[in-house]
Amino acid sequence: MKVRSLLIALAITFSGFVSAQSIAAIAKKGNKVGFIDKSGNWLIEAKFDIVQTFKGDYALAKVNGKWGTIDKKGTWVIPAKFERLSIPEDGYAMAMLDGLWVVINDRGETVYKNTEYKKIAKLGNGMLVGYMKKTSDYIDVSTGEKVATPIESKSLNQFSDGLARFKENKWGYIDKTGSYKIKSQFDDAKDFKDGKALVKSAGKWGQIDLNGAWIIPAEFDKIQGYRKGQAIAKQNGKTGIIDEKGNWVVKPQYEKLRLFNSGMAFATKGGVKGYVNKAGEFKPGPASAAAIYPFSDGYAMIKVADKIGYMNTKLEIVIEPKYTKALDWGGVFGRVMIGENWALVNEAGEEFEILNVQKFYKFHGDLMAFKSNNKYGYIDKTGKVIIRPIYTSVEDEYLYNVTSRGGLGIFNKSLYQAPNRDVNGFILSNRNGKYGAVDKTGKEVIPFQFDDIKAFYPF
């Protein structure tokens, strides 16, 4: 088996993370912050004490200890007069004004001021819950009026999709008038999301729409949350997988079952661990296996005696079980322990080593972070080190955030801090205490004039 060391690339560069979206970063000049574009030009002048990233067309901003919201021109939409504030949803937001919680509209006007309740919370769809010591009320914030419920309740639930679940012996759903839209009839009920809610009737779970019509009949002992249109469900004590209409994708015949990964679902049947393929066929693990594990990116770990290797979706061993420790497959490599160091192994069985690697993360996009001698760096999918391990900390999820959003990134090289974000072919750096950016040839693309630059996000 061929063994080779990872090469240190001379150029520190990222490529392939190009976004057609407009992007902006929070930048600091002196004691004020604003937003810059990828050339370092001010999109919104640095005139705020604190700003947050935009949520839709608006962002929270703070000056002189007070919060408001701004638009993408930097104009105040909600004046900065609140001690606490959130971005309005459904036209309303909760805010703290002069030490009291209030509800405001999207222009910052107070539409409800609490003078009666011990606490107000759970604002949703323009409906608010006010709490007394032994009871609670709904308040329609558009009118400030209480909304009577079928019976008094100490605990009311937040509105979503225009309805709130309500219990009167049985669970039902009320609308914003306080009347039942879906009558009280369920043993248990969950909040609506995207027009659907899981409910329990006669001891079984199903799913209804906003009119109370069954989308999935109440036939299941349990339905777990959906992911990519499928959910784990249990019926008559056995587990399977259903689609969004409640049809069985994998029939209920397993004691334990996971959703599909790489076309294989990890399962236990009759005490035997194995995998279910998309055709619904159960394949037990190889007879030689002391233990098998779920698939990840096309491969699953297999333990033979006391050593670990990897097998493909045909359950063929492709990486010899010879490692004392291993992690699930990450992108194009398995992550294995060789001696006292972590290393990588590819599909051909080639091992890639860097001295004193303590940990490899998973690939996010085209990059994988690794830790060596308590410093962090990055490799690409060819196994080449493109960022040397010189940084003192890193959060691997940063790479996921930006490769999915097309973001830019920051390096503070003089302080040897972690790379916070990857970049579109150039590197944001710190030079003599000021932040800016150079491209892969060393050409300056953002002037080194900022006191700080946060990550770039869609703008």
C-alpha positions as CSV (number, residue, x, y, z in Angstrom):
1,M,0.0,0.0,0.0
2,K,1.4,3.4,-1.0
3,V,2.1,5.9,1.8
4,R,2.9,9.5,1.1
5,S,3.1,12.7,3.0
6,L,0.8,15.7,2.4
7,L,2.5,18.5,0.5
8,I,2.5,22.1,1.8
9,A,1.2,24.3,-0.9
10,L,3.2,27.5,-1.6
11,A,0.2,29.5,-2.4
12,I,-2.5,30.0,0.3
13,T,-5.7,30.3,-1.7
14,F,-9.3,29.2,-1.9
15,S,-11.2,28.7,-5.1
16,G,-14.6,27.6,-6.2
17,F,-16.6,29.6,-3.6
18,V,-18.0,32.1,-6.1
19,S,-21.4,33.5,-5.4
20,A,-23.5,35.5,-7.8
21,Q,-25.2,37.1,-4.8
22,S,-24.2,40.5,-3.6
23,I,-22.2,40.2,-0.4
24,A,-21.2,42.5,2.4
25,A,-19.3,42.3,5.7
26,I,-19.5,44.2,8.9
27,A,-16.4,46.4,9.2
28,K,-15.1,48.6,12.0
29,K,-13.4,52.0,11.6
30,G,-12.4,53.6,14.9
31,N,-15.2,52.8,17.3
32,K,-18.0,52.6,14.7
33,V,-19.2,49.8,12.4
34,G,-20.9,49.7,9.1
35,F,-21.0,47.4,6.0
36,I,-18.4,47.1,3.2
37,D,-18.5,45.3,-0.2
38,K,-15.8,42.9,-1.4
39,S,-13.7,45.8,-2.6
40,G,-13.7,47.5,0.7
41,N,-16.1,50.3,-0.3
42,W,-18.7,51.4,2.2
43,L,-22.2,50.2,1.4
44,I,-23.4,51.6,4.7
45,E,-21.2,54.1,6.5
46,A,-19.6,53.2,9.8
47,K,-21.8,55.1,12.2
48,F,-23.2,52.5,14.5
49,D,-21.9,51.1,17.8
50,I,-23.1,47.6,16.9
51,V,-24.8,46.1,13.9
52,Q,-26.0,42.6,13.1
53,T,-26.2,40.8,9.8
54,F,-29.3,41.5,7.7
55,K,-32.4,39.3,8.0
56,G,-34.2,39.9,4.7
57,D,-34.2,43.7,4.1
58,Y,-33.5,44.8,7.6
59,A,-30.7,44.6,10.3
60,L,-30.6,45.4,14.0
61,A,-28.3,48.4,14.8
62,K,-27.4,50.0,18.1
63,V,-26.3,53.6,18.9
64,N,-26.0,55.3,22.3
65,G,-27.1,52.1,24.0
66,K,-30.4,51.8,22.1
67,W,-31.5,49.4,19.4
68,G,-33.4,50.0,16.2
69,T,-33.5,48.6,12.6
70,I,-32.0,49.9,9.4
71,D,-32.5,49.2,5.7
72,K,-29.9,48.5,3.1
73,K,-29.2,52.2,2.7
74,G,-28.4,52.5,6.4
75,T,-31.6,54.5,7.0
76,W,-33.5,54.0,10.3
77,V,-36.7,52.1,9.8
78,I,-37.4,51.6,13.5
79,P,-35.8,54.4,15.5
80,A,-33.0,53.5,17.9
81,K,-34.8,53.9,21.2
82,F,-35.2,50.4,22.6
83,E,-33.1,48.6,25.2
84,R,-33.9,45.2,23.5
85,L,-35.4,44.5,20.1
86,S,-35.9,41.7,17.6
87,I,-36.6,42.0,13.8
88,P,-40.4,42.2,13.2
89,E,-42.1,39.1,12.0
90,D,-45.7,39.2,10.7
91,G,-45.5,42.9,11.1
92,Y,-44.7,42.9,14.9
93,A,-41.8,42.5,17.3
94,M,-41.3,42.5,21.0
95,A,-39.1,45.2,22.4
96,M,-38.1,46.7,25.7
97,L,-38.8,50.4,26.2
98,D,-37.9,52.2,29.4
99,G,-37.6,48.9,31.2
100,L,-41.0,47.5,30.1
101,W,-41.7,44.9,27.4
102,V,-44.0,46.2,24.6
103,V,-45.1,45.1,21.2
104,I,-44.2,47.4,18.3
105,N,-45.1,47.4,14.6
106,D,-42.6,47.4,11.8
107,R,-42.3,51.2,12.0
108,G,-41.4,51.1,15.6
109,E,-44.7,52.4,16.9
110,T,-45.9,50.8,20.2
111,V,-49.1,48.9,19.6
112,Y,-49.3,47.2,22.9
113,K,-47.9,48.2,26.3
114,N,-48.1,45.7,29.2
115,T,-49.7,47.2,32.3
116,E,-51.6,44.2,33.5
117,Y,-49.6,41.0,33.2
118,K,-46.7,39.6,35.2
119,K,-45.1,38.6,31.9
120,I,-45.8,38.7,28.2
121,A,-44.3,36.3,25.7
122,K,-44.8,33.9,22.7
123,L,-45.6,36.5,20.1
124,G,-46.6,34.8,16.9
125,N,-48.9,35.8,14.0
126,G,-49.8,39.0,15.8
127,M,-51.0,37.2,18.9
128,L,-49.4,37.5,22.2
129,V,-49.6,35.6,25.5
130,G,-50.0,37.5,28.7
131,Y,-49.4,35.6,32.0
132,M,-51.0,36.1,35.3
133,K,-50.2,34.0,38.5
134,K,-52.8,31.3,37.8
135,T,-54.0,32.0,34.3
136,S,-53.0,33.4,30.9
137,D,-54.7,35.3,28.0
138,Y,-54.2,35.8,24.4
139,I,-54.0,39.4,23.2
140,D,-54.5,40.5,19.6
141,V,-51.8,43.1,19.3
142,S,-53.5,44.8,16.4
143,T,-56.4,45.8,18.7
144,G,-54.9,45.4,22.1
145,E,-57.9,43.3,23.0
146,K,-58.0,40.1,24.9
147,V,-59.2,37.1,23.0
148,A,-61.4,34.7,24.9
149,T,-60.5,31.0,24.7
150,P,-62.9,28.1,25.1
151,I,-61.9,27.7,28.8
152,E,-59.4,29.4,31.0
153,S,-55.9,28.1,30.7
154,K,-52.7,28.6,32.7
155,S,-50.5,27.7,29.8
156,L,-51.2,28.9,26.2
157,N,-49.3,28.0,23.1
158,Q,-47.8,30.2,20.5
159,F,-49.6,30.8,17.2
160,S,-48.1,29.4,14.0
161,D,-49.7,29.2,10.6
162,G,-52.6,31.2,12.1
163,L,-53.5,28.5,14.6
164,A,-52.6,27.6,18.2
165,R,-53.0,24.2,19.8
166,F,-55.3,24.3,22.7
167,K,-56.3,21.6,25.3
168,E,-59.8,21.2,26.6
169,N,-59.8,17.6,27.8
170,K,-58.6,16.8,24.3
171,W,-56.3,18.9,22.0
172,G,-57.6,21.0,19.2
173,Y,-56.6,24.1,17.4
174,I,-58.1,27.6,17.8
175,D,-57.9,30.5,15.4
176,K,-57.2,34.2,16.2
177,T,-60.8,34.7,17.3
178,G,-60.3,32.1,20.1
179,S,-62.8,29.7,18.4
180,Y,-62.0,26.2,17.4
181,K,-60.9,25.9,13.8
182,I,-60.1,22.2,14.4
183,K,-62.2,20.8,17.2
184,S,-60.8,19.4,20.4
185,Q,-60.4,15.7,19.6
186,F,-56.7,14.6,19.8
187,D,-54.7,12.9,22.6
188,D,-51.7,15.0,21.7
189,A,-50.8,17.6,19.2
190,K,-47.8,19.5,17.8
191,D,-47.6,23.0,16.4
192,F,-48.3,23.6,12.7
193,K,-45.3,24.1,10.4
194,D,-45.7,24.7,6.7
195,G,-49.4,23.9,6.9
196,K,-48.9,20.5,8.6
197,A,-49.1,19.2,12.2
198,L,-48.5,15.9,13.8
199,V,-51.4,14.7,16.0
200,K,-52.2,11.7,18.1
201,S,-55.7,10.1,18.0
202,A,-56.8,6.9,19.7
203,G,-53.2,6.3,20.7
204,K,-51.8,6.6,17.2
205,W,-49.9,9.4,15.4
206,G,-50.8,10.9,12.0
207,Q,-50.6,14.3,10.3
208,I,-53.3,16.9,9.5
209,D,-53.6,20.0,7.4
210,L,-54.9,23.4,8.4
211,N,-58.5,22.3,8.0
212,G,-58.1,19.2,10.1
213,A,-58.1,16.8,7.2
214,W,-55.8,13.8,7.5
215,I,-52.7,14.0,5.3
216,I,-51.4,10.9,7.0
217,P,-53.9,8.7,8.8
218,A,-53.4,8.1,12.5
219,E,-51.9,4.6,12.2
220,F,-48.4,5.0,13.7
221,D,-47.0,4.4,17.2
222,K,-44.5,7.2,16.5
223,I,-43.4,9.5,13.7
224,Q,-40.1,11.3,14.0
225,G,-39.3,14.6,12.3
226,Y,-39.1,14.7,8.5
227,R,-35.9,15.1,6.7
228,K,-35.7,15.3,2.9
229,G,-39.3,14.1,2.6
230,Q,-38.9,11.0,4.7
231,A,-39.4,10.2,8.4
232,I,-38.8,7.3,10.8
233,A,-42.1,5.8,11.9
234,K,-43.0,2.9,14.2
235,Q,-46.1,0.6,13.8
236,N,-46.9,-2.4,15.9
237,G,-43.6,-2.1,17.7
238,K,-41.5,-2.2,14.5
239,T,-39.8,0.6,12.8
240,G,-39.7,1.7,9.1
241,I,-39.5,4.8,6.9
242,I,-42.5,6.7,5.5
243,D,-42.8,9.4,2.8
244,E,-44.7,12.7,3.2
245,K,-48.0,10.9,2.4
246,G,-47.5,8.2,5.0
247,N,-46.6,5.5,2.5
248,W,-44.0,3.0,3.6
249,V,-40.6,3.5,1.9
250,V,-39.1,0.8,4.1
251,K,-41.7,-1.5,5.7
252,P,-41.8,-1.7,9.5
253,Q,-39.8,-4.8,10.4
254,Y,-36.8,-3.4,12.3
255,E,-36.1,-2.9,16.0
256,K,-33.9,0.1,15.1
257,L,-33.5,2.1,11.9
258,R,-31.9,5.3,10.7
259,L,-32.7,7.4,7.6
260,F,-30.8,6.8,4.4
261,N,-27.3,7.9,3.9
262,S,-25.5,7.0,0.7
263,G,-28.5,4.9,-0.3
264,M,-28.2,2.7,2.8
265,A,-30.2,2.9,6.1
266,F,-28.5,1.4,9.2
267,A,-30.8,-1.1,10.8
268,T,-31.2,-3.9,13.3
269,K,-33.5,-6.8,12.5
270,G,-33.9,-9.8,14.8
271,G,-30.9,-8.6,16.8
272,V,-28.7,-8.6,13.6
273,K,-27.2,-5.3,12.5
274,G,-27.1,-4.5,8.8
275,Y,-28.4,-2.1,6.1
276,V,-31.5,-1.5,4.1
277,N,-31.1,-0.4,0.5
278,K,-33.5,1.7,-1.5
279,A,-35.2,-1.4,-2.8
280,G,-36.1,-2.3,0.8
281,E,-33.8,-5.2,1.0
282,F,-32.0,-5.9,4.3
283,K,-28.4,-6.9,4.0
284,P,-26.7,-8.1,7.2
285,G,-23.1,-7.0,7.9
286,P,-20.3,-9.2,6.7
287,A,-19.9,-12.4,8.7
288,S,-16.4,-11.4,9.7
289,A,-17.5,-8.2,11.3
290,A,-17.3,-7.7,15.0
291,A,-19.1,-4.4,14.6
292,I,-20.5,-2.2,11.8
293,Y,-21.4,1.4,11.6
294,P,-23.7,3.8,9.7
295,F,-22.7,5.0,6.2
296,S,-21.3,8.4,5.6
297,D,-20.4,9.8,2.1
298,G,-20.5,6.3,0.5
299,Y,-18.5,4.3,3.1
300,A,-19.1,2.7,6.4
301,M,-16.6,1.6,9.1
302,I,-16.3,-2.1,9.8
303,K,-14.5,-3.6,12.8
304,V,-12.9,-7.1,12.3
305,A,-11.5,-8.5,15.5
306,D,-10.1,-5.3,17.2
307,K,-9.2,-3.4,14.0
308,I,-11.2,-1.0,11.9
309,G,-11.5,-0.5,8.1
310,Y,-14.1,0.7,5.6
311,M,-16.6,-1.0,3.3
312,N,-18.6,0.3,0.3
313,T,-22.3,0.2,-0.3
314,K,-22.0,-3.3,-1.8
315,L,-20.7,-4.2,1.7
316,E,-17.3,-5.1,0.2
317,I,-14.3,-4.2,2.4
318,V,-12.3,-1.7,0.4
319,I,-10.0,-0.4,3.2
320,E,-8.3,-3.2,5.1
321,P,-9.3,-3.3,8.8
322,K,-5.9,-2.5,10.4
323,Y,-6.5,0.7,12.3
324,T,-7.0,0.9,16.1
325,K,-9.1,4.0,15.8
326,A,-11.1,5.6,13.0
327,L,-13.9,8.1,12.3
328,D,-16.7,8.0,9.8
329,W,-15.8,8.8,6.2
330,G,-15.4,12.5,5.6
331,G,-15.9,13.6,2.0
332,V,-13.1,11.8,0.0
333,F,-11.1,10.4,2.9
334,G,-11.4,8.0,5.8
335,R,-9.9,9.4,9.0
336,V,-7.7,6.9,10.8
337,M,-5.1,6.6,13.6
338,I,-1.6,5.5,12.5
339,G,0.6,5.1,15.5
340,E,0.0,8.1,17.7
341,N,-1.2,10.4,14.9
342,W,-4.4,10.8,12.9
343,A,-4.0,10.4,9.1
344,L,-6.2,10.1,6.0
345,V,-6.8,7.2,3.7
346,N,-8.5,7.5,0.3
347,E,-10.5,5.0,-1.7
348,A,-7.4,3.4,-3.2
349,G,-6.0,2.8,0.3
350,E,-3.3,5.5,0.0
351,E,-2.5,7.0,3.4
352,F,-1.8,10.7,3.8
353,E,0.1,11.8,6.8
354,I,1.1,15.1,8.5
355,L,3.3,14.9,11.5
356,N,1.5,15.2,14.9
357,V,-2.1,15.5,13.6
358,Q,-4.4,15.4,16.5
359,K,-7.7,15.7,14.6
360,F,-9.2,15.8,11.1
361,Y,-12.6,17.4,10.7
362,K,-15.1,16.6,7.8
363,F,-15.0,18.3,4.4
364,H,-17.4,21.3,4.0
365,G,-17.3,22.2,0.4
366,D,-13.8,21.7,-0.9
367,L,-11.9,22.1,2.4
368,M,-11.2,20.1,5.5
369,A,-9.8,21.5,8.7
370,F,-7.1,19.7,10.7
371,K,-5.3,20.2,14.0
372,S,-1.5,19.6,14.3
373,N,0.6,20.5,17.3
374,N,-2.4,22.4,18.7
375,K,-2.5,24.6,15.5
376,Y,-5.1,24.5,12.7
377,G,-4.8,24.4,8.9
378,Y,-6.8,23.2,5.9
379,I,-6.4,20.6,3.1
380,D,-8.2,20.2,-0.2
381,K,-9.7,17.1,-1.8
382,T,-6.4,16.1,-3.3
383,G,-4.8,15.8,0.1
384,K,-2.7,19.0,-0.4
385,V,-2.3,21.3,2.5
386,I,-3.3,24.7,1.3
387,I,-3.4,26.5,4.7
388,R,-0.5,25.6,6.9
389,P,-1.3,24.7,10.6
390,I,-0.4,28.1,12.2
391,Y,-3.7,29.1,13.6
392,T,-4.5,28.8,17.3
393,S,-8.2,28.0,17.0
394,V,-10.9,27.2,14.4
395,E,-14.5,26.3,14.4
396,D,-15.1,23.8,11.6
397,E,-18.7,24.8,11.1
398,Y,-17.5,28.1,9.7
399,L,-16.6,26.3,6.5
400,Y,-20.1,24.9,6.2
401,N,-21.7,28.2,6.7
402,V,-19.7,29.9,4.0
403,T,-19.5,27.3,1.3
404,S,-23.3,27.0,1.5
405,R,-23.7,30.8,1.4
406,G,-20.9,31.8,-0.9
407,G,-19.2,33.9,1.8
408,L,-15.8,35.6,2.1
409,G,-13.4,35.2,5.0
410,I,-11.0,36.7,7.5
411,F,-7.4,35.9,8.5
412,N,-5.6,37.7,11.2
413,K,-2.1,36.4,10.3
414,S,-0.1,38.7,12.5
415,L,-1.9,37.5,15.6
416,Y,-2.1,33.9,14.4
417,Q,-5.8,33.7,14.9
418,A,-8.0,31.2,13.2
419,P,-9.3,31.6,9.7
420,N,-13.0,32.5,10.3
421,R,-14.2,32.1,6.7
422,D,-13.0,30.9,3.4
423,V,-12.7,33.4,0.6
424,N,-13.4,33.8,-3.2
425,G,-9.8,33.5,-4.4
426,F,-8.3,36.0,-2.0
427,I,-7.5,36.3,1.7
428,L,-8.6,38.8,4.3
429,S,-5.7,39.5,6.6
430,N,-4.3,41.6,9.4
431,R,-1.3,43.8,8.5
432,N,0.2,45.9,11.3
433,G,-3.0,45.9,13.3
434,K,-5.3,46.8,10.3
435,Y,-7.6,44.4,8.4
436,G,-7.7,44.2,4.6
437,A,-7.3,41.6,1.8
438,V,-4.8,40.4,-0.8
439,D,-5.4,38.1,-3.7
440,K,-3.4,34.9,-4.3
441,T,-0.7,36.9,-6.1
442,G,-0.3,39.2,-3.1
443,K,-2.1,42.1,-4.8
444,E,-4.1,44.3,-2.4
445,V,-7.8,44.1,-3.1
446,I,-9.2,45.6,0.1
447,P,-7.1,48.4,1.6
448,F,-5.6,47.6,5.0
449,Q,-7.5,50.4,6.8
450,F,-10.1,48.7,8.9
451,D,-9.9,48.0,12.7
452,D,-12.0,44.8,12.2
453,I,-13.9,42.9,9.5
454,K,-16.4,40.3,10.3
455,A,-17.5,37.5,7.9
456,F,-19.1,38.3,4.6
457,Y,-22.7,37.3,4.1
458,P,-25.4,37.7,1.4
459,F,-26.6,41.3,1.3
